Structure formats: C-alpha cells, structure tokens
Amino acid sequence: MTSSAIRVLIADDQMMVRQGFTVLLNTQPDIEVVGQAVDGLDAIAKVAELAPDVVLMDIRMPELGGIQATGRIAVDFPQVKVLVLTTFDLDEHVYDALRAGASGFLLKDASADQLAEAVRVVAAGDALLAPGITRRLIAEFSRLDTTPRAPLKVRVGELTERETEVLALIAQGMSNAEIADRLVVAEQTVKTHVGRILVKLSLRDRTQAAVFAYESGLVRPAGY
C-alpha cells in the first residue's frame, strides 16, 4: 500500500456488502479501506474520525439514510467525495443524492475493476463516473424536477464564452480528453477551464457542474 493510497470508507447496513467491497478494494495497490459504517450517522462520525478521500454510500440505511448523510458530509467535509451505491441504475433516490452533493453513483453489481476505477475517478474529480448512465440519469433528474427556481442566468453569465461551452460539454458526460478533441485544444487547457468553472460557480466537482448545467437551463434533456 502506498502512502498516497486513496482512503475509502464503506457505509452500508449489510455486513456482506461492506466486507465484500473491503476485500475487493484492498487488493488494489493504490486504494485502502480505512473503515466501515453501518448507517448514515455512523458514516458521518467515521468521516470526522478517519478523514477518508471517498465514501461508498448506500442510499437506504437505518438511523440516517445515505442521502441525508451525503448532504451533511458535503457541507461539513467538502473535501470528501461521496460515491452513492444503488441497486437500480435509475433509482429515483439517486437524483436526490446528486443534489445533496454526491460525486457519482455505482451499481452494487459492478465488477471489481469497475468498483476500483469508480473510486479512482471520484477521488480525482476529473471525469464523470459512467458518462452514458450519468447523462441519462441527470437528464431524467432534470426532466422530473419541477421545483420553482430563481433565475440563474447571472451565475452562468460569470463564465466566459469558452467556459460556458466547456460546461455544456461536461453536462454531456464528456471527459477532459474528449472535450479537448472537440474544441481542438490541449487537455491541460480544458483542465484549467474546468477548474475556473468550479470556482466561479462554487461547485464541488464535475458531477455537480453537470447538474448545474441542466438546472440553469444551459443544457436541456433531449426532446425537451
């Protein structure tokens, strides 16, 4: 295990899930499971105690559910990334988890390689997790969300024309490399734009940027 290993906390009320994911992730040389939590309240306490980089968070847990726990972690420990675990790829609760501050989501039947890669992606914060599924989920989330909102054009207006273009491509689930190819610029240039977008809009990561793009009206789900 390297000193720079990604520190992971697993929060799930099922012991077999916690132990299974622990075994799978601890076989990776760059990932270390530093703790397990049995519910949302336990997860928050363990985050404070163990300072993980990534939390694998089940949605449905006793005492305090994963969505509420994610929201509290996002506020109190903004440097910690939350990767939501779900049984169904279009679980309606995942929409709420993304809004609460989750950085991505993963199906519980994912392979060991997919699990490890998901942890790396979320820890790095430089690509949307499972772009195709995430695009579909965010689009559906936006379509179903009818909550009235104050105009956000002023915040979008803080972005330059190129930053706005990059934000729209992020919402389509594109990686930095894909955006660089589309815009015919260096990947490092795209990384710089992404960083400025997150700072200007006070967003945690690319997933939140994608959600923002839909909520602000910058991007519309296909057919709407």
C-alpha positions as CSV (number, residue, x, y, z in Angstrom):
1,M,0.0,0.0,0.0
2,T,1.5,3.4,-1.0
3,S,1.5,6.4,1.3
4,S,-0.7,8.2,-1.2
5,A,-3.3,5.5,-1.4
6,I,-6.9,6.6,-1.8
7,R,-8.6,6.3,1.6
8,V,-12.1,4.8,1.4
9,L,-14.9,4.5,3.9
10,I,-17.7,2.0,3.1
11,A,-21.1,2.8,4.5
12,D,-23.8,0.1,4.1
13,D,-26.1,-1.6,6.6
14,Q,-25.3,-5.1,5.1
15,M,-22.2,-6.7,6.5
16,M,-21.7,-8.8,3.5
17,V,-21.6,-5.8,1.2
18,R,-19.2,-3.9,3.5
19,Q,-16.9,-6.9,3.8
20,G,-17.1,-7.8,0.1
21,F,-16.2,-4.3,-1.1
22,T,-13.4,-4.1,1.5
23,V,-11.8,-7.3,0.2
24,L,-12.1,-6.2,-3.4
25,L,-10.7,-2.7,-2.8
26,N,-7.9,-3.8,-0.6
27,T,-6.4,-5.8,-3.4
28,Q,-5.7,-2.6,-5.2
29,P,-2.2,-1.2,-4.6
30,D,-3.5,2.4,-4.7
31,I,-6.7,2.1,-2.6
32,E,-7.0,1.5,1.2
33,V,-10.3,0.8,3.0
34,V,-9.8,2.7,6.3
35,G,-13.2,2.0,7.9
36,Q,-16.8,0.8,7.7
37,A,-20.0,2.4,8.8
38,V,-23.4,0.7,9.4
39,D,-25.7,3.7,8.8
40,G,-25.7,7.4,7.9
41,L,-24.9,8.7,11.4
42,D,-22.1,6.2,11.8
43,A,-20.8,7.3,8.4
44,I,-20.6,11.0,9.4
45,A,-18.8,10.1,12.6
46,K,-16.3,7.9,10.8
47,V,-15.7,10.6,8.2
48,A,-14.8,13.0,11.0
49,E,-12.6,10.4,12.7
50,L,-10.9,8.8,9.7
51,A,-10.7,11.6,7.1
52,P,-11.3,9.3,4.0
53,D,-11.0,10.6,0.5
54,V,-14.0,8.7,-0.8
55,V,-17.1,7.4,0.9
56,L,-19.0,4.5,-0.7
57,M,-22.5,5.4,0.5
58,D,-25.6,3.1,0.4
59,I,-28.8,5.0,-0.1
60,R,-31.1,3.0,2.1
61,M,-29.8,2.7,5.7
62,P,-31.4,2.8,9.2
63,E,-31.0,5.7,11.6
64,L,-30.0,8.2,8.9
65,G,-30.3,7.4,5.2
66,G,-27.5,7.8,2.6
67,I,-29.0,10.9,1.0
68,Q,-29.2,12.9,4.3
69,A,-25.7,11.7,5.3
70,T,-24.3,12.7,1.9
71,G,-25.8,16.2,2.4
72,R,-24.2,16.6,5.8
73,I,-20.8,15.3,4.6
74,A,-20.9,17.7,1.6
75,V,-21.4,20.7,4.0
76,D,-19.2,19.7,6.9
77,F,-16.4,17.9,4.9
78,P,-16.5,19.3,1.4
79,Q,-13.1,17.7,0.5
80,V,-14.6,14.2,0.9
81,K,-16.1,12.7,-2.2
82,V,-19.3,10.6,-1.9
83,L,-19.9,7.7,-4.3
84,V,-23.5,6.5,-4.0
85,L,-24.3,2.8,-4.1
86,T,-27.6,1.7,-5.7
87,T,-29.3,-1.4,-6.9
88,F,-31.0,0.2,-9.9
89,D,-29.4,2.5,-12.5
90,L,-32.3,4.8,-12.5
91,D,-33.2,4.7,-8.8
92,E,-35.3,7.8,-8.2
93,H,-33.4,8.5,-5.0
94,V,-30.1,8.9,-6.9
95,Y,-31.5,12.2,-8.2
96,D,-31.7,13.5,-4.6
97,A,-28.3,12.1,-3.8
98,L,-26.7,14.1,-6.6
99,R,-28.4,17.3,-5.5
100,A,-27.2,16.6,-1.9
101,G,-23.6,16.6,-3.1
102,A,-22.8,13.1,-4.3
103,S,-20.0,13.0,-6.9
104,G,-21.3,10.0,-8.7
105,F,-23.0,6.7,-8.3
106,L,-22.3,3.0,-8.8
107,L,-24.4,-0.1,-9.2
108,K,-23.9,-2.7,-6.5
109,D,-23.4,-5.4,-9.0
110,A,-20.4,-3.6,-10.6
111,S,-17.3,-5.7,-11.2
112,A,-14.2,-5.4,-9.0
113,D,-12.4,-3.4,-11.8
114,Q,-15.4,-1.1,-12.2
115,L,-15.6,-0.5,-8.4
116,A,-11.9,0.3,-8.2
117,E,-12.0,2.6,-11.2
118,A,-15.1,4.4,-9.9
119,V,-13.2,5.1,-6.6
120,R,-10.2,6.5,-8.6
121,V,-12.4,8.6,-10.9
122,V,-14.4,10.2,-8.0
123,A,-11.2,10.7,-5.9
124,A,-9.5,12.5,-8.9
125,G,-12.7,14.5,-9.7
126,D,-11.5,14.8,-13.3
127,A,-14.3,12.8,-15.1
128,L,-17.9,11.9,-14.7
129,L,-18.5,8.4,-13.5
130,A,-20.0,6.1,-16.1
131,P,-20.8,9.0,-18.5
132,G,-23.5,7.3,-20.5
133,I,-25.5,6.3,-17.5
134,T,-24.9,9.5,-15.7
135,R,-26.0,11.6,-18.7
136,R,-29.3,9.6,-18.8
137,L,-29.8,9.9,-15.0
138,I,-29.1,13.7,-14.9
139,A,-31.4,14.3,-17.9
140,E,-34.2,12.4,-16.2
141,F,-33.5,14.1,-12.9
142,S,-33.8,17.5,-14.7
143,R,-37.0,16.5,-16.5
144,L,-38.7,15.2,-13.4
145,D,-37.7,18.1,-11.2
146,T,-40.4,20.8,-11.3
147,T,-39.3,22.8,-8.2
148,P,-39.5,26.5,-9.0
149,R,-36.1,28.1,-9.0
150,A,-34.7,31.6,-9.0
151,P,-33.1,32.7,-12.3
152,L,-29.5,31.5,-12.5
153,K,-28.5,33.4,-15.6
154,V,-26.4,35.8,-13.6
155,R,-24.2,32.9,-12.3
156,V,-23.9,31.4,-15.8
157,G,-23.1,34.9,-17.0
158,E,-19.9,34.9,-14.9
159,L,-18.4,32.4,-17.2
160,T,-16.6,33.3,-20.3
161,E,-17.9,32.0,-23.7
162,R,-15.4,29.2,-23.8
163,E,-16.1,28.2,-20.1
164,T,-19.8,28.1,-20.9
165,E,-19.1,25.8,-23.9
166,V,-16.9,23.5,-21.7
167,L,-19.7,23.4,-19.1
168,A,-22.2,22.3,-21.7
169,L,-19.9,19.5,-22.8
170,I,-19.3,18.4,-19.2
171,A,-23.1,18.0,-18.9
172,Q,-23.0,15.7,-21.9
173,G,-20.7,13.4,-19.9
174,M,-17.5,14.2,-21.8
175,S,-14.1,13.7,-20.2
176,N,-11.4,16.3,-20.4
177,A,-9.7,14.4,-23.3
178,E,-13.0,14.3,-25.2
179,I,-13.6,18.0,-24.7
180,A,-10.1,18.8,-25.8
181,D,-10.7,16.8,-29.0
182,R,-14.0,18.5,-29.6
183,L,-12.6,22.0,-29.1
184,V,-9.2,21.3,-30.6
185,V,-7.3,22.5,-27.6
186,A,-4.8,20.9,-25.2
187,E,-6.2,18.7,-22.4
188,Q,-4.4,20.9,-19.8
189,T,-6.3,23.9,-21.2
190,V,-9.6,22.1,-20.6
191,K,-8.5,21.2,-17.0
192,T,-7.9,24.9,-16.5
193,H,-11.3,25.8,-17.8
194,V,-13.0,23.2,-15.6
195,G,-11.2,24.5,-12.5
196,R,-12.3,28.0,-13.2
197,I,-15.9,26.9,-13.8
198,L,-16.0,25.1,-10.4
199,V,-14.5,28.1,-8.6
200,K,-16.8,30.7,-10.3
201,L,-19.9,28.7,-9.7
202,S,-18.9,27.4,-6.2
203,L,-19.4,23.8,-7.3
204,R,-17.7,20.7,-5.7
205,D,-16.9,18.7,-8.8
206,R,-17.8,17.8,-12.4
207,T,-21.0,15.9,-11.4
208,Q,-22.3,19.0,-9.6
209,A,-21.3,21.1,-12.7
210,A,-23.4,18.8,-14.9
211,V,-26.4,19.1,-12.6
212,F,-26.0,22.8,-12.6
213,A,-25.9,23.0,-16.4
214,Y,-29.3,21.3,-16.5
215,E,-30.8,23.2,-13.7
216,S,-29.7,26.6,-15.1
217,G,-31.2,25.8,-18.4
218,L,-27.9,25.9,-20.2
219,V,-28.5,22.3,-21.3
220,R,-31.8,20.7,-21.9
221,P,-32.6,17.0,-21.8
222,A,-33.0,15.5,-25.3
223,G,-36.6,16.0,-26.6
224,Y,-37.4,18.8,-24.1
